[in-house]
Amino acid sequence: MFKTKQFRLSIILVLLLSLNACKSEYQKVLKGNDLPKKYEMAKKYYNDKDYFRALTLLEELVNVYRGSEEAESIYYYYAYCHYGLKDLITARFHFKNFAETYPRSKYTEECRYMTAYCYYLDSPDFTLDQDNTYKAIESLQLFINMYPKSERVSECNQLIDRLRDKLESKSYSNAKMYYNIGDYKSAIYAFRNANIDFPDNKYREEMLFLTVKSSYLYAKLSIDSKKSERFLETIDYYQNFVDSYASSKYLKEAQEIQSDCIVKIETLKNLSK
């Protein structure tokens, strides 16, 4: 029992001494003037995924080696350290800057891709503002246009599809919100625009039906002089829905709405005589 505890204490002591040794070596290199040694240590820390220490060493080297032969690879590691630390905004800036500064580098294509990929990773949940999602799609498409034969094109297309799916969900969610709060006029336009912007979206059937229902409810709430016109519009939306989804799960309710619209139009005609 005593020997086991003693062995554990010995192991802990060795680990602590090793950590202190590493720490002192890092501080010695960091505070020293041996630039090649700093670069060597920076690459070692980078390969060990110790991005914070690598970045601290590279901060100085980026400026000192500017314009030199080593500057390109130093800046490449520098951009990736920010990425490794999950600082996507800064990483994105440096990947883009690398590609513009070294347009003929062997890393240029990769850095252009990483610029777009950082935008992709920074795209928020569909319930939030989608500015970065649009920028990610634009950046990924730009990469495809610049490198149409790249092996990364297939992945870029997959990422664009995921981003477009997020935009579809955002568009659907916004339109559904208008419907849920009873703003049926806005819901009609929102559902229609969502289907125009994303004609093959997964919510299309539901949104076409909800356009019919929103139009019907909007007509019912209208002043008498506008009701006939708006019930007729509802019938037009119904016909468009049926033409697209003749076997829809919403068909029965849609047919009931259409029938009621016809009855109400006839009633209004009789009242106006």
Buried (B, 14 or more C-beta within 10 A) or exposed (E): EEEEEEEEEEEEEEEEEEEEEEEEEBEEBEEEEEBEEBBEBBBEBBEEEBBEBBBBBBEBBBEBBEEEEBBBBBBBBBBBBBBBBEBBEBBBBBBBBBBEBBEEBEBBBBBBBBBBBBBBBBBEEBEEEBEBBBBBBEBBBBBBEEBEEBEBBEEBEEBBEBBBBBBBBBBBBBBBEBBEEEBBBBBBEBBBBBBEEBEEBEBBBBBBBBBBBBBBBBBBEBEEEEBBEBBBBBBEBBEBBBEEBEEBEBBEEBEEBBEBBEEBBEEBEEEEE
